[in-house]
């Protein structure tokens, strides 16, 4: 339990556009999609075919719930893999060329204020 808590704290403090930052975003999007599935919002996507998902809800509420699930579904299918692939590429780049990530346009070293 302590190791997972330490892991999430470390991911939460990750620098912008670091591998940990990408993993945290992918995890959050996956958790939101799992909550959407667990809540049963996939049934409300029937608004796409013009059918009312639930007779006890208004048309607007059903469409909104269906749209939320649809956006989370496409995010899970499209964005999460991109984030994970980017994580692998950034981690490989940082391991392959650790000093090259802080160079300017012509290979000039950037000031320390910009590096951080």
Buried (B, 14 or more C-beta within 10 A) or exposed (E): EEEEEEEEEEBEEBEEEBBBBBBBBBBEBBEBBEEBBEEEBBEBBBBEEEEBBEEEBEEEEBBBBBBBBBEBBEBBEEEBEEBBEBBEEBBEEEEEEEEEEEEEEEEEEEEEEEEE
